[in-house]
Amino acid sequence: MLTDTHTHLYSDAFAKDRDAIMQRAMELNITRFFIPAIDSETTEAMYDLERAYPKSVFLMMGLHPTSVKSNYKEELLHVEAQLKKRSFYAIGEIGIDLYWDQSTLEIQKEAFRSQIRLAKKYKLPIVIHCREAFDEIFEVLETEKGEDLFGIFHCFTGTFEQAQRAISFNMKLGIGGVVTFKNGKIDQFLHQIDLKHIVLETDSPYLSPVPFRGKRNESSYLSLVCKKVAQVYKVSEEEIAKRTTQNSKEVFGV
């Protein structure tokens, strides 16, 4: 059994063939899908997806860093309101993104820290989005570290040293399509990291693995990520599936 720990299955990119995509994934024994939030505009689409696949879809709640705009305080109130209404499996995806907009750094940090504290309040893991912001992410994590801080460093693309630091904050590393890229680099050191720190993800519809790079990603392609990770660790794909799914259960509690 494989677990996609990060997939945007509610995305409009899947509007025309979502059921077929789910079927393709399930035929490959990919049966657990963890769904990160973006902002209030995606909440109902997430709930619709959960209603359609109640045994396979597990929702997160949070405000994505690229959605941290002038109305971010209202968006954070929406996150809190949803958390009061029902249960979720993580606070995510949250973090800092300096690729698209560096001018919002301070409010991104404020939103990140605020949501970490929500995760602690509700005893939930966090799922971190980091793009061109490792130093800034680590700065916030340093102030919030503790036994009640844990989760996943989604779409990890950093160095070996950054991987070790992420792990030191009780984070698993989310490994996706980038591990198959020739210039992805993480495949060069991943074998030095104990498998207990690794979970698998697609981030679909983004970041398709080779040979689909540049095209729409989907959860069935997690099998290609698993295959590459098995090659890196020189173990069977079954072993990778077993270990990474167990790791996901430790994070999400299900």
MARBA-3410 file (N, C-alpha, C, O; in Angstrom, 1 decimal):
254
0.8,-1.2,0.0,0.0,0.0,0.0,0.9,1.2,0.0,1.8,1.4,0.8 ~ 0.6,2.2,-0.9,1.3,3.4,-1.0,0.4,4.6,-0.5,-0.8,4.5,-0.6 ~ 1.1,5.6,0.1,0.4,6.8,0.6,0.9,8.0,-0.1,2.1,8.3,0.0 ~ 0.0,8.8,-0.7,0.3,10.1,-1.3,0.1,11.1,-0.2,-1.1,11.5,0.0 ~ 1.1,11.6,0.4,1.0,12.5,1.6,0.7,13.9,1.2,0.6,14.8,2.0
0.7,14.2,-0.1,0.4,15.6,-0.6,-0.1,15.6,-2.0,0.7,15.5,-2.9 ~ -1.4,15.8,-2.2,-1.9,15.9,-3.5,-3.1,16.8,-3.5,-4.0,16.7,-2.7 ~ -3.2,17.7,-4.5,-4.3,18.7,-4.6,-5.4,18.1,-5.6,-5.6,18.6,-6.6 ~ -6.0,17.0,-5.2,-6.9,16.3,-6.0,-8.2,17.1,-6.3,-8.9,16.8,-7.2 ~ -8.5,18.1,-5.5,-9.6,19.0,-5.7,-9.4,20.0,-6.8,-10.3,20.8,-7.1
-8.2,20.1,-7.3,-7.8,21.1,-8.3,-8.6,21.1,-9.5,-9.1,20.0,-10.0 ~ -8.9,22.3,-10.1,-9.6,22.3,-11.4,-8.9,21.6,-12.5,-9.5,21.2,-13.5 ~ -7.6,21.3,-12.3,-6.8,20.6,-13.3,-7.4,19.1,-13.5,-7.1,18.5,-14.5 ~ -8.1,18.7,-12.5,-8.7,17.3,-12.5,-10.2,17.3,-12.7,-10.8,16.3,-12.6 ~ -10.8,18.5,-13.1,-12.2,18.6,-13.1,-12.9,17.6,-14.1,-14.0,17.1,-13.8
-12.2,17.3,-15.2,-12.8,16.5,-16.2,-12.6,15.0,-16.0,-13.4,14.2,-16.6 ~ -11.6,14.6,-15.3,-11.4,13.1,-15.2,-10.9,12.7,-13.8,-10.1,11.8,-13.6 ~ -11.4,13.4,-12.7,-11.0,13.1,-11.4,-11.3,11.6,-11.0,-10.4,11.0,-10.4 ~ -12.4,11.1,-11.3,-12.7,9.7,-10.9,-11.8,8.7,-11.6,-11.3,7.8,-11.0 ~ -11.4,9.0,-12.9,-10.5,8.1,-13.6,-9.1,8.2,-12.9,-8.4,7.2,-12.9
-8.7,9.4,-12.5,-7.4,9.6,-11.8,-7.4,8.8,-10.5,-6.4,8.1,-10.2 ~ -8.4,8.8,-9.8,-8.5,8.1,-8.5,-8.5,6.6,-8.8,-7.8,5.9,-8.1 ~ -9.2,6.2,-9.8,-9.2,4.7,-10.2,-7.8,4.3,-10.6,-7.4,3.2,-10.1 ~ -7.1,5.0,-11.4,-5.7,4.7,-11.8,-4.8,4.5,-10.6,-4.0,3.6,-10.5 ~ -4.9,5.4,-9.7,-4.1,5.4,-8.5,-4.4,4.1,-7.6,-3.5,3.4,-7.2
-5.7,3.9,-7.4,-6.1,2.8,-6.6,-5.7,1.4,-7.2,-5.5,0.4,-6.5 ~ -5.7,1.3,-8.5,-5.3,0.1,-9.2,-3.8,-0.2,-9.0,-3.4,-1.3,-9.1 ~ -3.1,0.8,-8.6,-1.6,0.7,-8.3,-1.4,0.6,-6.7,-0.3,0.7,-6.2 ~ -2.5,0.4,-6.0,-2.5,0.2,-4.6,-2.1,1.5,-3.8,-1.6,1.4,-2.7 ~ -2.4,2.6,-4.5,-2.2,3.9,-3.8,-3.6,4.3,-3.3,-4.5,4.7,-4.1
-3.8,4.1,-2.0,-5.1,4.2,-1.5,-5.4,5.2,-0.4,-6.5,5.3,0.1 ~ -4.3,6.0,-0.1,-4.4,7.0,1.0,-3.9,8.3,0.4,-2.8,8.4,-0.1 ~ -4.8,9.3,0.5,-4.5,10.6,-0.2,-4.7,11.7,0.8,-5.8,12.0,1.3 ~ -3.6,12.4,1.2,-3.7,13.5,2.1,-3.7,14.9,1.3,-2.9,15.1,0.5 ~ -4.7,15.7,1.7,-5.1,16.8,0.9,-4.8,18.1,1.6,-5.4,18.5,2.6
-3.8,18.9,1.1,-3.5,20.2,1.7,-4.4,21.3,1.3,-5.0,21.3,0.1 ~ -4.7,22.2,2.2,-5.5,23.4,1.9,-4.7,24.5,1.2,-3.4,24.5,1.3 ~ -5.4,25.4,0.5,-4.7,26.6,0.0,-5.2,27.8,0.7,-4.5,28.6,1.3 ~ -6.5,28.1,0.6,-7.2,29.2,1.2,-8.7,29.0,1.3,-9.1,27.9,0.9 ~ -9.5,29.9,1.7,-10.9,29.7,1.9,-11.6,29.4,0.6,-12.7,28.7,0.6
-11.1,29.8,-0.6,-11.7,29.5,-1.8,-11.7,28.0,-2.2,-12.4,27.6,-3.1 ~ -10.8,27.3,-1.6,-10.7,25.9,-2.0,-11.4,24.9,-0.9,-11.4,23.7,-1.1 ~ -11.9,25.5,0.1,-12.4,24.7,1.2,-13.6,23.8,0.8,-13.6,22.6,1.0 ~ -14.6,24.3,0.1,-15.7,23.5,-0.3,-15.3,22.4,-1.3,-15.9,21.3,-1.3 ~ -14.4,22.7,-2.2,-13.9,21.7,-3.1,-13.2,20.5,-2.4,-13.4,19.4,-2.8
-12.5,20.9,-1.3,-11.9,19.8,-0.5,-13.0,18.9,0.2,-12.9,17.7,0.2 ~ -14.0,19.6,0.7,-15.1,18.9,1.3,-15.8,18.0,0.4,-16.2,16.9,0.7 ~ -16.0,18.5,-0.9,-16.7,17.7,-1.9,-15.9,16.4,-2.2,-16.4,15.3,-2.4 ~ -14.6,16.6,-2.3,-13.7,15.4,-2.6,-13.8,14.4,-1.4,-13.8,13.2,-1.7 ~ -13.8,14.9,-0.2,-13.9,14.0,0.9,-15.2,13.2,0.9,-15.2,12.0,1.2
-16.3,13.9,0.6,-17.6,13.2,0.5,-17.6,12.2,-0.6,-18.3,11.1,-0.4 ~ -16.9,12.4,-1.7,-16.8,11.4,-2.8,-16.0,10.2,-2.4,-16.3,9.1,-2.9 ~ -14.9,10.4,-1.6,-14.0,9.3,-1.3,-13.7,9.3,0.2,-12.6,9.6,0.6 ~ -14.7,9.1,1.0,-14.6,9.2,2.5,-13.6,8.3,3.1,-13.0,8.6,4.2 ~ -13.3,7.1,2.5,-12.4,6.2,3.1,-10.9,6.4,2.7,-10.0,5.7,3.2
-10.7,7.2,1.7,-9.4,7.4,1.1,-8.8,8.8,1.2,-7.6,8.9,1.1 ~ -9.6,9.7,1.4,-9.2,11.1,1.4,-9.1,11.7,2.8,-10.1,11.6,3.6 ~ -8.0,12.3,3.2,-7.8,12.9,4.5,-7.4,14.3,4.4,-6.4,14.7,3.7 ~ -8.2,15.2,5.0,-8.0,16.6,4.7,-7.1,17.3,5.8,-7.0,17.0,6.9 ~ -6.4,18.3,5.3,-5.6,19.3,6.1,-6.4,20.6,6.1,-7.3,20.8,5.2
-6.0,21.5,6.9,-6.6,22.9,6.9,-5.4,23.9,7.1,-4.6,23.6,8.0 ~ -5.4,24.9,6.4,-4.4,25.9,6.5,-4.4,27.0,5.4,-5.2,26.9,4.5 ~ -3.5,27.9,5.5,-3.4,29.0,4.6,-2.0,28.9,3.9,-1.0,29.1,4.6 ~ -2.0,28.7,2.6,-0.8,28.5,1.8,0.0,29.9,1.8,-0.7,30.9,1.7 ~ 1.3,29.9,1.9,2.0,31.1,1.9,1.8,32.0,0.7,1.9,33.3,0.9
1.5,31.5,-0.5,1.3,32.3,-1.6,-0.1,33.0,-1.6,-0.4,33.9,-2.3 ~ -0.9,32.5,-0.6,-2.2,33.2,-0.4,-2.2,34.1,0.8,-3.3,34.7,1.1 ~ -1.0,34.4,1.3,-0.9,35.4,2.4,-0.8,36.7,1.8,0.3,37.2,1.4 ~ -2.0,37.4,1.7,-2.1,38.7,1.1,-2.6,39.7,2.2,-2.5,39.4,3.4 ~ -3.1,40.8,1.7,-3.6,41.9,2.7,-4.7,41.4,3.5,-4.9,41.9,4.6
-5.5,40.4,3.1,-6.6,39.9,3.9,-6.2,38.6,4.7,-7.1,37.9,5.0 ~ -4.9,38.4,5.0,-4.5,37.2,5.6,-5.1,37.0,7.0,-5.3,35.8,7.4 ~ -5.4,38.0,7.7,-6.0,37.8,9.0,-7.4,37.2,8.9,-7.8,36.4,9.7 ~ -8.1,37.7,7.9,-9.5,37.1,7.7,-9.3,35.6,7.3,-10.1,34.8,7.7 ~ -8.3,35.3,6.4,-8.1,33.9,6.0,-7.7,33.1,7.2,-8.2,31.9,7.3
-6.9,33.6,8.1,-6.5,32.8,9.3,-7.8,32.6,10.2,-7.9,31.5,10.9 ~ -8.7,33.5,10.3,-9.9,33.3,11.0,-10.7,32.2,10.4,-11.4,31.5,11.1 ~ -10.7,32.1,9.1,-11.4,31.0,8.4,-10.8,29.7,8.8,-11.5,28.7,9.0 ~ -9.5,29.6,8.8,-8.8,28.4,9.2,-9.2,28.0,10.6,-9.6,26.9,10.9 ~ -9.2,29.0,11.5,-9.6,28.7,12.9,-11.1,28.2,13.0,-11.4,27.3,13.8
-11.9,28.8,12.2,-13.4,28.5,12.2,-13.6,27.1,11.8,-14.4,26.3,12.3 ~ -12.8,26.6,10.7,-12.9,25.3,10.3,-12.4,24.3,11.3,-13.0,23.2,11.5 ~ -11.4,24.6,12.0,-10.8,23.7,13.0,-11.8,23.5,14.2,-11.8,22.5,14.8 ~ -12.5,24.6,14.4,-13.5,24.5,15.5,-14.7,23.6,15.1,-15.4,23.0,16.0 ~ -15.0,23.5,13.8,-16.2,22.9,13.3,-16.0,21.4,13.2,-17.0,20.6,13.3
-14.8,20.9,12.9,-14.6,19.5,12.5,-13.1,19.1,12.7,-12.3,20.0,13.0 ~ -12.8,17.9,12.5,-11.4,17.4,12.6,-10.7,17.4,11.3,-11.3,17.2,10.3 ~ -9.4,17.6,11.4,-8.5,17.5,10.3,-7.3,16.7,10.7,-7.1,16.3,11.9 ~ -6.4,16.3,9.7,-5.3,15.5,10.0,-3.9,16.2,10.1,-2.9,15.6,10.4 ~ -4.0,17.5,9.7,-2.8,18.3,9.7,-3.1,19.8,9.5,-4.2,20.1,9.0
-2.2,20.7,9.8,-2.3,22.1,9.5,-1.3,22.2,8.3,-0.1,22.1,8.4 ~ -1.9,22.5,7.1,-1.1,22.6,5.9,-1.9,22.9,4.7,-3.1,22.8,4.7 ~ -1.2,23.4,3.6,0.2,23.6,3.7,0.5,25.0,4.1,-0.1,25.9,3.6 ~ 1.5,25.1,5.0,1.8,26.4,5.5,3.3,26.6,5.3,4.1,25.7,5.1 ~ 3.8,27.9,5.5,5.2,28.1,5.4,5.6,29.4,4.8,4.9,30.4,5.0
6.6,29.5,4.0,7.1,30.7,3.4,7.5,30.4,1.9,8.2,29.4,1.7 ~ 7.1,31.3,1.0,7.5,31.2,-0.4,8.0,32.6,-0.8,7.2,33.5,-0.9 ~ 9.3,32.6,-1.1,9.9,33.9,-1.6,10.2,33.8,-3.1,10.8,34.8,-3.6 ~ 9.7,32.8,-3.8,9.9,32.7,-5.2,8.9,33.7,-5.9,9.3,34.4,-6.8 ~ 7.7,33.7,-5.4,6.7,34.5,-6.1,6.6,36.0,-5.6,6.3,36.9,-6.4
6.8,36.1,-4.3,6.6,37.5,-3.7,7.5,37.6,-2.5,7.1,37.1,-1.4 ~ 8.5,38.4,-2.5,9.4,38.7,-1.4,8.8,39.8,-0.5,9.2,39.9,0.7 ~ 7.9,40.6,-1.0,7.4,41.8,-0.3,6.5,41.4,0.9,6.3,42.2,1.8 ~ 6.0,40.2,0.9,5.1,39.7,1.9,5.8,38.9,3.0,5.1,38.2,3.8 ~ 7.1,38.9,3.0,7.9,38.0,3.9,7.4,38.2,5.4,7.2,37.2,6.0
7.3,39.4,5.9,6.9,39.5,7.3,5.6,39.0,7.6,5.4,38.3,8.7 ~ 4.6,39.2,6.8,3.3,38.7,7.1,3.2,37.2,6.8,2.4,36.4,7.4 ~ 4.0,36.7,5.9,4.1,35.2,5.7,4.7,34.6,7.0,4.2,33.5,7.4 ~ 5.7,35.2,7.6,6.3,34.6,8.8,5.2,34.7,9.9,5.1,33.7,10.7 ~ 4.5,35.8,10.0,3.5,35.9,11.0,2.4,34.8,10.9,2.0,34.2,11.8
2.0,34.6,9.6,0.9,33.6,9.3,1.5,32.2,9.6,0.7,31.3,10.1 ~ 2.7,31.9,9.3,3.3,30.6,9.5,3.4,30.3,11.0,3.0,29.3,11.5 ~ 3.9,31.3,11.8,4.0,31.1,13.2,2.6,31.0,13.9,2.4,30.1,14.8 ~ 1.7,31.7,13.4,0.3,31.6,14.0,-0.3,30.2,13.7,-1.0,29.7,14.6 ~ 0.0,29.7,12.6,-0.6,28.4,12.2,0.2,27.2,12.9,-0.4,26.2,13.2
1.4,27.4,13.2,2.2,26.4,14.0,1.5,26.4,15.4,1.4,25.3,15.9 ~ 1.2,27.5,15.9,0.6,27.5,17.2,-0.8,26.9,17.2,-1.2,26.3,18.2 ~ -1.5,27.1,16.1,-2.8,26.4,16.0,-2.6,24.9,16.0,-3.4,24.1,16.6 ~ -1.6,24.4,15.3,-1.3,23.0,15.2,-1.0,22.5,16.6,-1.5,21.4,17.0 ~ -0.3,23.2,17.4,0.0,22.8,18.8,-1.2,22.7,19.6,-1.4,21.8,20.4
-2.1,23.7,19.4,-3.3,23.8,20.2,-4.2,22.6,19.9,-4.8,22.0,20.8 ~ -4.2,22.2,18.6,-5.1,21.0,18.2,-4.3,19.7,18.2,-4.9,18.7,17.7 ~ -3.0,19.8,18.6,-2.2,18.6,18.6,-2.1,17.9,17.3,-2.3,16.7,17.1 ~ -1.9,18.7,16.2,-1.8,18.3,14.9,-0.4,18.5,14.3,0.3,19.4,14.7 ~ 0.0,17.7,13.3,1.3,17.9,12.6,1.1,19.1,11.7,0.0,19.5,11.3
2.2,19.7,11.2,2.2,20.7,10.2,2.8,20.2,8.9,3.7,19.3,9.0 ~ 2.4,20.7,7.8,3.0,20.4,6.5,3.5,21.6,5.9,2.8,22.6,5.6 ~ 4.8,21.7,5.7,5.5,22.9,5.4,5.8,23.1,3.9,6.3,22.1,3.3 ~ 5.4,24.2,3.4,5.8,24.6,2.0,7.0,25.6,2.1,6.9,26.6,2.8 ~ 8.1,25.3,1.5,9.3,26.1,1.5,9.8,26.3,0.1,10.2,25.3,-0.6
9.8,27.5,-0.4,10.4,27.8,-1.7,11.3,29.0,-1.6,10.9,30.1,-1.3 ~ 12.6,28.7,-1.8,13.6,29.8,-1.7,13.6,30.5,-0.4,13.7,31.7,-0.3 ~ 13.3,29.7,0.7,13.1,30.3,2.0,13.6,29.4,3.2,13.0,29.4,4.2 ~ 14.6,28.5,2.9,15.0,27.6,4.0,15.5,28.4,5.3,15.1,28.0,6.4 ~ 16.3,29.4,5.1,16.7,30.2,6.3,15.6,30.8,7.0,15.6,30.7,8.3
14.6,31.3,6.3,13.5,32.0,7.0,12.6,30.9,7.7,12.1,31.2,8.8 ~ 12.4,29.8,7.0,11.6,28.7,7.6,12.3,28.2,8.9,11.6,28.1,9.9 ~ 13.6,28.0,8.8,14.3,27.5,10.0,14.3,28.5,11.1,14.3,28.1,12.3 ~ 14.3,29.8,10.8,14.3,30.8,11.8,13.0,30.7,12.6,13.0,30.8,13.9 ~ 11.9,30.5,11.9,10.6,30.4,12.6,10.6,29.1,13.4,10.1,29.1,14.6
11.0,28.0,12.8,10.9,26.7,13.5,11.8,26.7,14.8,11.5,26.1,15.8 ~ 12.9,27.4,14.7,13.8,27.5,15.9,13.1,28.1,17.1,13.3,27.7,18.2 ~ 12.2,29.1,16.8,11.5,29.7,17.9,10.3,28.9,18.4,9.8,29.2,19.5 ~ 9.9,27.9,17.6,8.7,27.2,18.0,9.0,25.7,18.3,8.1,24.9,18.5 ~ 10.3,25.3,18.3,10.6,23.9,18.4,10.2,23.3,19.7,10.1,24.1,20.7
10.0,22.0,19.8,9.6,21.4,21.0,8.9,20.0,20.6,8.8,19.7,19.4 ~ 8.6,19.2,21.6,8.0,17.9,21.3,6.7,18.0,20.7,6.2,17.1,20.0 ~ 6.0,19.2,20.8,4.7,19.3,20.2,4.8,19.9,18.8,3.7,20.2,18.2 ~ 6.0,20.1,18.3,6.2,20.5,16.9,6.6,19.3,16.1,7.7,18.8,16.4 ~ 5.9,18.9,15.1,6.2,17.8,14.2,5.4,17.9,12.9,4.5,18.6,12.8
5.9,17.1,11.9,5.1,17.1,10.7,6.0,16.7,9.5,6.9,15.8,9.6 ~ 5.7,17.3,8.3,6.4,17.0,7.1,6.9,18.2,6.4,6.2,19.2,6.3 ~ 8.2,18.2,5.9,8.8,19.2,5.1,8.4,18.8,3.7,9.2,18.1,3.0 ~ 7.3,19.3,3.2,6.7,19.0,1.9,7.7,19.3,0.8,8.4,20.4,0.8 ~ 7.7,18.5,-0.3,8.5,18.7,-1.5,9.9,19.1,-1.1,10.4,20.2,-1.6
10.6,18.3,-0.4,12.0,18.7,0.1,12.9,18.7,-1.1,13.0,17.7,-1.9 ~ 13.6,19.8,-1.3,14.5,20.0,-2.4,15.8,20.6,-1.9,16.6,21.1,-2.8 ~ 16.1,20.6,-0.6,17.3,21.2,-0.1,18.5,20.3,-0.2,18.6,19.3,-0.9 ~ 19.6,20.7,0.6,20.8,20.0,0.7,20.8,19.0,1.8,19.8,18.9,2.5 ~ 21.8,18.2,1.9,21.9,17.2,2.9,21.9,17.9,4.3,21.2,17.4,5.2
22.6,19.0,4.4,22.6,19.7,5.7,21.3,20.3,6.0,20.9,20.2,7.2 ~ 20.6,20.8,5.0,19.2,21.3,5.3,18.3,20.2,5.7,17.3,20.4,6.5 ~ 18.5,19.0,5.1,17.6,17.8,5.4,17.8,17.5,6.9,16.9,17.2,7.6 ~ 19.1,17.4,7.3,19.4,17.1,8.7,18.8,18.1,9.6,18.3,17.7,10.7 ~ 18.8,19.4,9.2,18.2,20.4,10.1,16.7,20.3,10.2,16.1,20.4,11.2
16.1,20.0,9.0,14.6,19.8,9.0,14.2,18.6,9.9,13.3,18.7,10.7 ~ 15.0,17.5,9.8,14.7,16.3,10.7,14.9,16.7,12.1,14.2,16.1,13.0 ~ 15.8,17.6,12.5,16.0,17.9,13.9,14.8,18.6,14.5,14.7,18.7,15.7 ~ 13.9,19.1,13.6,12.7,19.8,14.1,11.5,18.8,14.1,10.4,19.2,14.1 ~ 11.8,17.5,14.1,10.8,16.5,14.1,10.0,16.4,12.8,8.8,16.1,12.8
10.7,16.8,11.7,10.0,16.8,10.4,10.4,15.5,9.6,11.6,15.2,9.5 ~ 9.4,14.9,8.9,9.7,13.9,7.9,10.0,14.7,6.6,9.6,15.9,6.5 ~ 10.7,14.1,5.7,11.0,14.8,4.4,10.0,14.2,3.3,9.9,13.0,3.1 ~ 9.2,15.1,2.7,8.3,14.7,1.6,9.1,14.6,0.3,9.6,15.6,-0.2 ~ 9.1,13.4,-0.2,9.9,13.1,-1.4,8.9,12.9,-2.6,8.1,12.0,-2.5
9.1,13.7,-3.6,8.2,13.6,-4.8,9.0,13.5,-6.1,10.1,13.0,-6.2 ~ 8.3,14.0,-7.2,8.9,13.9,-8.5,10.3,14.4,-8.7,11.0,14.0,-9.6 ~ 10.7,15.4,-7.9,12.0,16.0,-8.0,13.1,14.9,-7.9,14.2,15.1,-8.4 ~ 12.9,13.9,-7.1,13.9,12.8,-6.9,14.2,12.1,-8.2,15.3,11.5,-8.4 ~ 13.3,12.3,-9.2,13.6,11.6,-10.5,14.3,12.6,-11.5,14.7,12.1,-12.6
14.4,13.9,-11.2,15.0,14.8,-12.1,16.5,14.7,-12.1,17.2,14.4,-11.1 ~ 17.1,14.9,-13.3,18.6,14.8,-13.4,19.3,15.9,-12.6,20.4,15.7,-12.1 ~ 18.6,17.0,-12.5,19.2,18.2,-11.8,18.5,18.3,-10.4,18.7,19.4,-9.8 ~ 17.8,17.3,-10.0,17.1,17.4,-8.7,18.0,17.4,-7.5,17.7,18.0,-6.4 ~ 19.1,16.7,-7.6,20.2,16.6,-6.6,19.9,15.8,-5.4,20.9,15.2,-4.8
18.7,15.7,-4.9,18.4,15.1,-3.7,18.7,13.6,-3.8,19.0,12.9,-2.7 ~ 18.6,13.0,-5.0,18.9,11.6,-5.1,20.4,11.2,-4.8,20.8,10.1,-4.6 ~ 21.2,12.3,-4.8,22.7,12.1,-4.6,23.0,11.9,-3.1,24.1,11.3,-2.8 ~ 22.1,12.3,-2.2,22.4,12.1,-0.8,21.3,11.4,0.0,21.4,11.1,1.2 ~ 20.2,11.2,-0.7,19.0,10.7,0.1,19.3,9.3,0.8,18.8,9.1,1.9
20.2,8.5,0.2,20.5,7.2,0.8,21.2,7.4,2.2,21.2,6.4,2.9 ~ 21.7,8.6,2.4,22.4,8.8,3.7,21.4,9.1,4.9,21.8,9.2,6.0 ~ 20.1,9.2,4.5,19.1,9.6,5.5,18.3,8.3,5.8,17.8,7.7,4.9 ~ 18.1,8.0,7.0,17.4,6.8,7.4,15.9,6.9,6.9,15.3,7.9,6.9 ~ 15.5,5.8,6.4,14.1,5.7,5.8,13.0,6.1,6.7,11.9,6.4,6.3
13.3,6.0,8.0,12.2,6.4,9.0,11.9,7.9,8.9,10.9,8.3,9.4 ~ 12.7,8.7,8.2,12.4,10.1,8.0,11.8,10.5,6.7,11.6,11.7,6.4 ~ 11.4,9.5,5.9,10.9,9.7,4.5,9.4,9.4,4.4,9.0,8.4,4.8 ~ 8.7,10.3,3.7,7.4,9.9,3.2,7.3,10.3,1.7,8.1,11.1,1.2 ~ 6.4,9.7,1.0,6.3,10.0,-0.4,5.1,10.9,-0.7,4.1,10.9,0.0
5.2,11.6,-1.9,4.1,12.5,-2.3,4.2,12.8,-3.7,5.2,12.5,-4.4 ~ 3.1,13.3,-4.3,3.2,13.8,-5.7,3.1,15.3,-5.8,3.8,15.8,-6.7 ~ 2.4,16.0,-5.0,2.1,17.4,-5.1,1.3,17.6,-6.4,1.3,18.7,-7.0 ~ 0.6,16.6,-6.9,-0.2,16.7,-8.1,-1.2,17.8,-8.0,-1.8,18.0,-6.9 ~ -1.4,18.6,-9.0,-1.0,18.4,-10.4,0.3,18.9,-10.8,0.7,19.1,-12.0
1.2,19.3,-9.8,2.5,19.9,-10.1,3.6,18.8,-10.0,3.4,17.7,-9.4 ~ 4.7,19.2,-10.5,6.0,18.5,-10.3,5.9,17.0,-10.7,6.3,16.1,-9.9 ~ 5.5,16.7,-11.9,5.4,15.3,-12.4,6.8,14.7,-12.4,7.8,15.4,-12.8 ~ 6.9,13.4,-12.1,8.2,12.7,-12.2,8.5,12.4,-13.6,7.6,12.4,-14.5 ~ 9.8,12.1,-13.9,10.2,11.6,-15.2,9.5,10.3,-15.4,9.5,9.5,-14.5
8.9,10.0,-16.6,9.0,10.6,-17.9,7.9,11.6,-18.2,7.7,12.0,-19.3 ~ 7.2,12.0,-17.2,6.0,13.0,-17.4,6.4,14.4,-17.0,5.5,15.2,-16.9 ~ 7.6,14.7,-16.8,8.0,16.0,-16.3,7.5,17.1,-17.3,7.6,16.9,-18.5 ~ 6.9,18.1,-16.7,6.3,19.2,-17.5,4.9,19.0,-17.9,4.2,19.9,-18.4 ~ 4.3,17.8,-17.6,2.9,17.5,-17.9,2.2,17.5,-16.5,2.8,17.6,-15.4
0.9,17.4,-16.6,0.1,17.3,-15.4,0.4,16.1,-14.6,0.5,15.0,-15.1 ~ 0.7,16.3,-13.3,1.0,15.2,-12.4,-0.3,14.6,-11.9,-1.4,15.3,-11.8 ~ -0.3,13.3,-11.4,-1.4,12.7,-10.8,-0.9,11.7,-9.8,0.2,11.3,-9.8 ~ -1.8,11.2,-8.9,-1.4,10.4,-7.8,-0.9,9.0,-8.2,0.0,8.4,-7.5 ~ -1.3,8.5,-9.4,-0.8,7.2,-9.8,0.7,7.3,-10.1,1.4,6.2,-10.1
1.2,8.5,-10.4,2.7,8.6,-10.7,3.5,8.4,-9.4,4.7,8.4,-9.5 ~ 2.8,8.3,-8.3,3.6,8.0,-7.0,4.4,6.7,-7.2,5.4,6.6,-6.5 ~ 3.9,5.8,-8.0,4.6,4.6,-8.2,6.0,4.8,-8.8,6.9,4.0,-8.5 ~ 6.1,5.8,-9.6,7.4,6.2,-10.2,8.3,6.8,-9.2,9.5,6.5,-9.2 ~ 7.8,7.5,-8.3,8.6,8.1,-7.2,9.1,7.0,-6.3,10.3,6.9,-5.9
8.2,6.0,-6.0,8.5,4.9,-5.2,9.7,4.1,-5.8,10.6,3.6,-5.2 ~ 9.5,3.9,-7.1,10.5,3.1,-7.9,11.9,3.7,-7.8,12.9,3.1,-7.6 ~ 12.0,5.0,-8.0,13.2,5.8,-7.9,13.8,5.7,-6.5,15.0,5.5,-6.3 ~ 13.0,5.9,-5.5,13.5,5.9,-4.1,14.0,4.5,-3.8,15.0,4.4,-3.0 ~ 13.3,3.5,-4.3,13.8,2.1,-4.0,15.2,1.9,-4.6,16.0,1.2,-4.1
15.4,2.5,-5.8,16.7,2.4,-6.5,17.8,3.1,-5.7,18.9,2.6,-5.5 ~ 17.4,4.3,-5.1,18.4,5.1,-4.3,18.8,4.3,-3.1,20.0,4.3,-2.7 ~ 17.8,3.7,-2.4,18.1,3.0,-1.2,18.5,1.5,-1.4,18.9,0.8,-0.5 ~ 18.4,1.1,-2.7,18.8,-0.3,-3.0,18.0,-1.3,-2.2,18.5,-2.3,-1.7 ~ 16.7,-1.1,-2.1,15.8,-2.0,-1.5,14.6,-2.2,-2.5,14.5,-1.5,-3.5
13.6,-3.1,-2.1,12.5,-3.3,-3.0,11.5,-2.2,-2.9,11.4,-1.5,-1.9 ~ 10.7,-2.1,-3.9,9.6,-1.1,-3.9,8.6,-1.4,-2.8,8.0,-0.5,-2.2 ~ 8.4,-2.7,-2.6,7.5,-3.1,-1.5,8.0,-2.6,-0.1,7.2,-2.1,0.7 ~ 9.3,-2.6,0.1,9.9,-2.1,1.3,9.7,-0.6,1.5,9.3,-0.1,2.5 ~ 9.9,0.1,0.4,9.7,1.6,0.4,8.2,1.9,0.7,7.9,2.8,1.5
7.3,1.2,0.0,5.9,1.4,0.2,5.5,1.2,1.7,4.8,1.9,2.3 ~ 6.0,0.1,2.2,5.7,-0.3,3.6,6.2,0.7,4.6,5.5,1.2,5.5 ~ 7.5,1.1,4.4,8.1,2.0,5.4,7.5,3.4,5.3,7.2,4.0,6.4 ~ 7.3,3.9,4.1,6.9,5.2,4.0,5.4,5.4,4.4,5.0,6.4,4.9 ~ 4.6,4.4,4.2,3.2,4.4,4.6,3.2,4.4,6.1,2.4,5.1,6.8
4.0,3.5,6.8,4.1,3.5,8.2,4.5,4.9,8.8,4.0,5.3,9.8 ~ 5.5,5.5,8.1,5.9,6.8,8.5,4.8,7.8,8.4,4.6,8.7,9.3 ~ 4.0,7.7,7.4,2.8,8.6,7.2,1.8,8.4,8.4,1.2,9.4,8.8 ~ 1.6,7.2,8.8,0.7,6.9,9.9,1.2,7.5,11.2,0.4,8.0,12.0 ~ 2.5,7.5,11.4,3.1,8.1,12.6,2.9,9.6,12.6,2.7,10.2,13.7
2.9,10.2,11.4,2.7,11.7,11.4,1.2,12.0,11.5,0.9,12.8,12.4 ~ 0.4,11.4,10.7,-1.0,11.8,10.6,-1.9,11.1,11.7,-3.0,11.6,11.9 ~ -1.4,10.0,12.3,-2.2,9.3,13.3,-3.3,8.5,12.7,-4.3,8.2,13.4 ~ -3.3,8.2,11.4,-4.3,7.4,10.8,-3.7,6.5,9.7,-4.4,5.8,9.0
END
